Amino acid sequence: MIILISNLINYWLVFGDEIKDIFGFIITILEIIGPSLYIFVGSLSISFTLNKKMGTYPEKMYRNKILKQALFLILLGIFYNIILNPNFLFPKNLWGWNILVFLGFSQILCYLAFKLVRWARLVIGLSVIFLSPGFRELLFLAKDTNLIMEVIHFVIVSPYPNYSLLPFASISFFSAVFGEFIFESIALNSNKADLHSTQSIIKYSLVLLIFGLLLPFIDIGLVVGADNFNPSMYPFL
């Protein structure tokens, strides 16, 4: 509810400039930490479900269950977009990356990530993080050049983005790794399994931490700057 209200707050509150700056700083932090943890926990639950039911039921059964859950959340998010963006004409008012749409999409990503080995999930997640700045700038610069780029920009960014698909799609790949470690520890129910799970989580966490510290020093961006960028259209860049 806090995440949804934060998306709506500019529509029903008017602040002075100084309070707007403070509010913007707080909301920026909350909209990164809050949705990230929410999606991480949601993806963990999918990972637990897949690990628990693997071999017990046909794959088609739990695949369809996950797809139904994801579709329900996406449709709920689309309905939320219609209420949030009454000024957009149909069909533009249907699409937008709010937390509900993203949560549904993340469940599909987690299901796909589950089919990969752990190191592949980690590599894909890190690749999404490192390549996102350049790819988003490419979409920003090329969206008016041809129809294909315009369609990709519409799908990836959406007419009114409340939440960024990139780089936060990487969370689903990371959660599939950690979810598997935690599930193994619970399933084996032994001190040795707990120790192995804890060591593995620490190892993977250190890898993510190191890459996170290196990220500011690796510039994969293009040429978007103050002269050709409107921050109100792309609050997540």
C-alpha positions as CSV (number, residue, x, y, z in Angstrom):
1,M,0.0,0.0,0.0
2,I,2.9,2.4,0.8
3,I,4.3,1.8,-2.7
4,L,1.0,2.4,-4.4
5,I,0.3,5.5,-2.4
6,S,3.8,6.9,-3.2
7,N,3.0,6.5,-6.9
8,L,-0.2,8.5,-6.5
9,I,1.1,11.2,-4.1
10,N,1.9,13.8,-6.7
11,Y,-1.7,13.8,-7.7
12,W,-3.2,14.8,-4.4
13,L,-0.5,16.7,-2.5
14,V,1.0,20.1,-3.2
15,F,4.3,21.0,-1.4
16,G,6.6,23.9,-1.3
17,D,9.9,23.7,-3.1
18,E,12.0,22.8,0.0
19,I,9.5,20.2,1.2
20,K,9.3,18.8,-2.3
21,D,13.1,18.2,-2.3
22,I,13.0,16.4,1.1
23,F,10.0,14.4,0.0
24,G,11.6,13.5,-3.3
25,F,14.8,12.3,-1.5
26,I,12.8,10.1,0.9
27,I,10.5,8.7,-1.8
28,T,13.5,7.9,-4.0
29,I,15.1,5.8,-1.3
30,L,11.8,4.1,-0.4
31,E,10.9,3.4,-4.0
32,I,14.3,1.6,-4.5
33,I,14.4,-0.3,-1.2
34,G,10.7,-1.1,-0.8
35,P,9.8,-2.5,-4.2
36,S,13.2,-4.3,-4.4
37,L,12.6,-6.1,-1.2
38,Y,9.0,-6.8,-2.1
39,I,9.9,-8.3,-5.5
40,F,12.8,-10.2,-3.9
41,V,10.5,-11.8,-1.3
42,G,7.9,-12.5,-4.0
43,S,10.4,-14.2,-6.2
44,L,11.7,-16.2,-3.2
45,S,8.3,-17.6,-2.7
46,I,8.2,-18.7,-6.4
47,S,11.6,-20.3,-5.9
48,F,10.4,-22.2,-2.8
49,T,7.3,-23.4,-4.7
50,L,9.3,-24.7,-7.6
51,N,11.9,-26.4,-5.4
52,K,9.2,-28.0,-3.2
53,K,7.1,-29.3,-6.0
54,M,9.9,-30.3,-8.4
55,G,9.3,-34.0,-9.3
56,T,6.0,-34.2,-7.2
57,Y,3.7,-32.7,-9.9
58,P,4.0,-32.4,-13.7
59,E,5.9,-29.2,-14.6
60,K,3.0,-28.0,-16.6
61,M,0.8,-27.8,-13.5
62,Y,3.0,-25.5,-11.5
63,R,4.0,-23.6,-14.6
64,N,0.4,-22.8,-15.3
65,K,-0.2,-21.8,-11.7
66,I,2.7,-19.3,-11.8
67,L,1.5,-17.9,-15.1
68,K,-2.0,-17.5,-13.7
69,Q,-0.7,-15.6,-10.7
70,A,1.5,-13.5,-12.8
71,L,-1.3,-12.7,-15.3
72,F,-3.7,-11.7,-12.4
73,L,-1.1,-9.3,-11.0
74,I,-0.4,-7.8,-14.4
75,L,-4.1,-7.3,-15.2
76,L,-4.6,-5.7,-11.7
77,G,-1.7,-3.4,-12.5
78,I,-3.2,-2.5,-15.9
79,F,-6.5,-1.6,-14.1
80,Y,-4.5,0.5,-11.7
81,N,-2.9,2.3,-14.7
82,I,-6.3,3.2,-16.1
83,I,-7.2,4.9,-12.8
84,L,-3.8,6.5,-12.4
85,N,-3.5,7.9,-16.0
86,P,-6.9,9.1,-17.0
87,N,-5.4,11.7,-19.4
88,F,-3.8,9.1,-21.6
89,L,-5.8,7.8,-24.6
90,F,-6.5,4.1,-25.1
91,P,-4.4,1.9,-25.4
92,K,-1.6,4.0,-23.9
93,N,-3.4,4.2,-20.6
94,L,-3.2,0.5,-20.1
95,W,0.5,0.0,-20.0
96,G,2.9,1.2,-17.4
97,W,5.5,-0.4,-15.1
98,N,3.9,0.0,-11.7
99,I,4.7,-2.4,-8.8
100,L,1.8,-4.7,-9.6
101,V,2.8,-5.2,-13.3
102,F,6.4,-5.7,-12.3
103,L,5.6,-8.2,-9.6
104,G,3.6,-10.3,-12.0
105,F,6.4,-10.1,-14.6
106,S,9.0,-10.9,-12.0
107,Q,7.3,-14.2,-11.2
108,I,7.6,-15.2,-14.9
109,L,11.3,-14.2,-14.8
110,C,11.8,-16.3,-11.7
111,Y,10.3,-19.3,-13.3
112,L,12.6,-18.9,-16.3
113,A,15.6,-18.3,-14.1
114,F,14.8,-21.5,-12.2
115,K,15.6,-23.5,-15.3
116,L,19.2,-22.2,-15.4
117,V,22.2,-23.2,-13.3
118,R,23.1,-20.8,-10.5
119,W,26.2,-19.2,-12.1
120,A,24.1,-18.4,-15.2
121,R,21.4,-16.7,-13.1
122,L,24.1,-14.6,-11.5
123,V,25.8,-13.7,-14.8
124,I,22.4,-12.7,-16.4
125,G,21.5,-10.6,-13.3
126,L,24.8,-8.8,-13.3
127,S,24.6,-8.3,-17.1
128,V,21.2,-6.6,-16.7
129,I,22.6,-4.2,-14.1
130,F,25.7,-3.2,-16.0
131,L,24.1,-3.0,-19.4
132,S,20.9,-1.2,-18.3
133,P,22.3,2.4,-18.3
134,G,23.5,2.2,-21.9
135,F,20.4,0.4,-23.1
136,R,18.0,2.9,-21.5
137,E,19.9,5.8,-23.0
138,L,19.9,4.1,-26.4
139,L,16.1,3.8,-26.2
140,F,15.8,7.4,-25.1
141,L,17.9,8.6,-28.1
142,A,16.5,6.2,-30.7
143,K,12.8,6.1,-29.8
144,D,11.8,8.6,-32.5
145,T,14.0,7.2,-35.3
146,N,12.0,4.1,-36.3
147,L,8.9,2.1,-35.4
148,I,10.8,-0.9,-33.9
149,M,12.7,1.3,-31.4
150,E,9.5,3.1,-30.6
151,V,7.7,-0.1,-29.8
152,I,10.6,-1.4,-27.7
153,H,10.7,2.0,-25.9
154,F,6.9,1.7,-25.2
155,V,7.2,-1.8,-23.8
156,I,10.4,-1.3,-21.8
157,V,9.8,2.2,-20.5
158,S,6.0,2.7,-20.9
159,P,4.2,6.0,-21.4
160,Y,4.2,6.8,-17.7
161,P,6.8,4.8,-15.8
162,N,6.4,4.5,-12.0
163,Y,8.9,1.7,-11.8
164,S,11.8,0.8,-13.9
165,L,12.0,-2.6,-15.6
166,L,15.7,-2.2,-16.0
167,P,17.8,-2.9,-13.9
168,F,15.3,-4.2,-11.4
169,A,14.5,-7.3,-13.5
170,S,17.9,-8.6,-12.2
171,I,16.3,-9.1,-8.8
172,S,14.3,-12.1,-10.0
173,F,17.5,-13.9,-11.1
174,F,19.3,-13.2,-7.9
175,S,16.4,-14.3,-5.7
176,A,16.2,-17.6,-7.6
177,V,19.8,-18.2,-6.5
178,F,19.3,-17.3,-2.8
179,G,15.9,-19.0,-2.7
180,E,17.5,-22.3,-3.7
181,F,20.1,-22.1,-1.0
182,I,17.6,-21.3,1.7
183,F,15.2,-24.1,0.6
184,E,18.1,-26.6,0.6
185,S,18.9,-25.6,4.1
186,I,15.3,-26.0,5.3
187,A,14.8,-29.3,3.4
188,L,17.9,-31.0,4.7
189,N,17.4,-29.6,8.2
190,S,20.9,-30.2,9.5
191,N,23.7,-28.0,10.9
192,K,25.9,-28.9,8.0
193,A,23.3,-27.9,5.5
194,D,22.7,-24.6,7.4
195,L,26.4,-23.9,7.4
196,H,26.8,-24.7,3.7
197,S,23.8,-22.5,2.8
198,T,25.1,-19.6,4.9
199,Q,28.5,-19.8,3.4
200,S,27.0,-19.9,-0.2
201,I,24.8,-16.9,0.5
202,I,27.7,-14.9,1.9
203,K,29.9,-15.9,-1.1
204,Y,27.3,-14.8,-3.6
205,S,26.5,-11.7,-1.6
206,L,30.1,-10.7,-1.6
207,V,30.2,-11.1,-5.4
208,L,27.2,-8.8,-5.7
209,L,28.7,-6.3,-3.2
210,I,32.0,-6.1,-5.1
211,F,30.3,-5.6,-8.5
212,G,28.0,-3.0,-6.9
213,L,31.1,-1.1,-5.7
214,L,32.6,-1.3,-9.1
215,L,29.4,-0.1,-10.9
216,P,30.0,3.7,-10.4
217,F,33.4,3.4,-12.1
218,I,32.1,1.6,-15.2
219,D,30.3,4.0,-17.5
220,I,28.3,2.2,-20.1
221,G,26.1,5.2,-20.7
222,L,25.9,7.1,-24.0
223,V,25.5,10.8,-24.5
224,V,22.3,11.7,-22.6
225,G,22.9,14.9,-20.6
226,A,21.1,18.0,-19.3
227,D,20.7,19.3,-22.9
228,N,18.7,16.4,-24.3
229,F,17.1,14.8,-21.2
230,N,13.8,15.5,-19.4
231,P,14.0,14.0,-15.9
232,S,10.2,14.3,-15.4
233,M,9.7,11.8,-18.2
234,Y,12.4,9.3,-16.9
235,P,12.4,9.6,-13.1
236,F,14.5,6.4,-12.8
237,L,17.4,7.4,-15.0
